[in-house]
Amino acid sequence: MSLESVYREAMAVNTITDMGKREVAAKAFFEKLNNTELPAKFNWAKEIFEGLHVKERGDQLALIWTDLDTDAEQQFTFKEMAANGNKFLNFLRKKGVAQGNNLYMLTPIVPETWFATFAGLKGGLVSVPTATSMTEREIQFRFEAYKPDVVISFEGLTGLVDDALKKANCVPKAKIVLGEKAGWTSYTDIDQESPEAAAADVGKDDVLFCFFTSGTTGLPKRVGHSAVSYPVGHLSTAVIQGLEPGNVHHNLSAPGWAKWAWSSFFAPLNVGATATGFAFKALNVQKYVATVAKYKVNSFCAPPTAWRAFVGLDLTKYDFSAMKYSLSAGEPLNPEVIEQWKKATGTEIRDFYGQTESTAMIGNPPWMEGKMRFGSFGYPSYMYDVILTDDEGKEITTPDEPGHITIRLSKWRALGLFQEYIDDTAKTQAAFNNNLYFTGDKASFDADGYWWFIGRSDDVIKSSDFRVGPFEVESALIEHPAVMEAAVVGTPDPERYQLVKAYVILGQGYAPSRELALELFQHTINVLAKFKIPRIIQFVTELPKTISGKIRRVELREDEEKKKKEDASLPNEYFYHEFPELSSKKKK
């Protein structure tokens, strides 16, 4: 099976309108792919982007970009995107950059980010996407851990980059700036290069991406993805999302993290869809949703925090007639948001799940619309052999029993799974143990095969003899009209080991008070098992998050441990035991 034929089959699957038939075709497609021996060499940029899409749909739009603050707009066809990527690659080669060198990309949502990603793939470089919100210390950490051969950065970050390079004792072969900066080459100088470039001879297992994990638990690891694991692996993402050739897809995500590569680059461009990028300095939800409607977006992916903000708008003002698919990833959504969005657009928000180390491995594909169970994140992709295991790696087959989300490797190795933790043999061996890969997340499945996310293994709260997943408590709190957002962690307790603590951000028109805390305690009593009820509620105005929008519970837990040692009194913090009104309250 040639890889071009693989992509053609995936595109054909996603154009089947009968969803029952599409499900059958998807299962057959992945079963065939999982048992196919792939060619030893594969260059996605040459063979798929240029060899398939430029050749057959070269004049179709590959990228629509706009700046929400200035209304600037640029559009590029598949042919034009390839030409721009080739120019960048030719420039790098003139600077002595060779296959296997590291390309750091500290760029925002601009077309050059797509061009640089294409160039890295075609040239066999190791792309290192890096969030533009990084501090100098964080950039220095990355440069010391994984030295850069090339850096491309936007102008406002070049001072920090130069300082980090000096402190890390790094001298890259090239520094390219989006703008002007002394000692850097302006990206505009690249335009004189040839729009055609020779493709590198890339092995299928060659590492082409290094993602530093978001650090929700501990120090970032360097996740190495191969020439196959992302380009081919994201066929699972495209099928779960339902992306169709010629459709317009939008993903609200910032470059620098894996989710951008997932849903702003590979998933749409794999199947000949049009990718979009909306740049902004501060998210204006009204302008954002209006822009989604303006460009007739057919499929829209956003994190839970954004969906909660969107449904707070008067959505009747916008034309969503082009919308076919709505998608969410990161953390599961509460049912109320899904129902409100469906009322406005006619589409259900379908949740799906994966990691920096993988592609989409569990989710609600298009054929699940109308059959989803709100709060469930679907079932495993046919690309992955996903099972639940206990702490010793023994498979769990009993419904509703919590376990570790684990990928079994004994039958086949999922194509979307990462290659290695770069330069860290110990962590790689620890992750791949006894023909199993442990994701570090926990879930359960019900008797009908629907999967339910619990949380990070490290996020699970142990209180007395019970284990509490943060999402269920957060979801219960968000159901209350006063709560805009919530984060739940375990806080140290001498008697129960941990108590369930909720950090709560209130919606507009609500203010912290003892009366409101009492109301929230009473609300959770009515919807949660007694051992899951928060014992502490603290009203806050913000929560620590990664650039991709995930709550950094590790930071909240560290703060709790520090506060306990200092015996600090916190503002707007309320304790369950201080409310005599709750002493005789029973769960209904």
C-alpha positions, 0 to 999 in steps of 0.5 A: 500500500503506497502512502498516497493511496492511504491518504486517498482512502482516508479522504474517501472515507470522510466524504461518505454521507451515510454515517453508518456506512462511514463508520464501517468504512473507517473501521475497515480503513484503519484495520488495513492500515494497522496491518500494513508495512509502511515504506522505509522512506516518507516525505509528507511535504513532497509525496502528499502535500505537493505530490497529491494536493498541489498536483490535484487541487493546487489552486484551492485555498490551503490557508485563510489568515486574518488579524482580528485586531487590524482586519488584515487578511491573506489567503494562500492556495496549496500551490502558493503555500508549497512555494513559500515553504520551499523558499524558506527551506532554500534560504536555510540550506544556504545558511548551512542548515542540514537535515536533522538540524533543529528548527525553533519556531517562536512565531504567533498565528501568522502564515509564516508558521505554516510555511516554516512547518512545511519547510521543516517537513520537506527538509527533514529538520526537527521542528521545535514549536515554542509558545510565544508566551515563554519567559527568558528562563523558559526559553533558556531551559529549552535551548540548554536541553535541545540546542537550536540550529535555527531560530525563527521569531517574531520581532517582539521576542527577539530580545529575550531569545538573544539573551537566552541564546547567550546564557545557554551558550548557543550560536545558531546557524540562522536567526530569522525575524518577522520584522526587523532586528539587528543581527537577524535576517528579516523574513522578507529577504527570503522572498527572493529564493526559488519556489522549488526545493529538493526534498530530503531523503527522510526515513519513516522513523526519523524524528521531525518534531520535538514538542516540550510538554505543557508541564501540567505535571512536572518539568517538560519532557521532549516528545519526539514525533517521527516522519510518520507518527504525525503526518500519517497518525493524524489521519485518526484526528481527521477521521474523528473530526470528520474533515472533508476535502475542500471544506474550511476548518478552524481551530482555536489554538496557538502555535507552540503546542501540539494542538496547533499541529494537530488541528491547524496543520495536519488534520485539514491539510492531510485531507485537502481541506482549508486551514484557517488562522485568526490572530489576536492580542486579546480574545474578543469572543464577539469578533471571533465568532463573527469571523467564524461565520464570515469565512463560512467555517464548516468545522470548528474546534475550540477548547472548553474555556472558549466554548463556555464564553461563546455560548454566553453570546447572543448566537442568533446574530450570526450565520452558522449555516455552513457549520457541519461539525463542532469539536472540543478537546482538552477537557470534557465539556458540561452538557449545558454548553453542548445543548446551547451551542446545538440550539444555535448551530444545529451541531453537537460539540463532539469531544475527543482526546489525545496527548502531545505523545499521540494523535486523536486516540479516543473521541466522538466521530461524526457518526456519534452525533445524536448518539453521544452521552454528554460528558463521555469523550467517546470511544477509542479510534480504530488506529489505537488499541486502547485499554484500561489497566490497573496500576500493575498493567492488568487489563480492566474489563469491568464497566465503571471501574476506573483505570489507566488509559493505556495503549496496548502494543502487542497486536500492533503499534499505533502509527500516531504514537510518538517515537521517543522522549528525546535524549531520555532513554529512562523516561522512554523505557518507563513509558513503554513497559511490557508492550504497553504505553501508559498515558498518565490519564485515568478513565472508565467505560460504561456497559455500552462502551462509552468512555468517561474521563476522570483526570490525570493520574496525578490529578486524582484526589485521594480523600480517606479511602476514596479517589475523586476525579476533578472533572466531575466536581468541576462539571457539577460546579459549572452547572450552577449559574453563578460559576463561570469556571472551576478547578478542583484539586486535593489539598493536604489534610492530616486526617483524610490525606486530602480534602477536595478544594474548588477554585471558582471564578464567578460570572458577571453579576456575581460577587464572593460571599458567604451566602453564595458559598453556602449555595454552591455547597448545597448545590454540590450536595444535591448532585454529587456523592458525599465523598466528592463534595468540595470541603473548601471553596475559594473564589478567585479571579483567574486560574493558572493555565498552559498556553493551550488552555489547560488548567495547571492543577499542579501549580494549584496543588503546589500552592496548597502545600505551601499555604498549609505549611505557612498556615496562611489565611486566604481571602474569599475562602470558605470551609464546609465545616464552618456552615452549621446549615449543612450539618444535617443536609442529605444528598437527594 
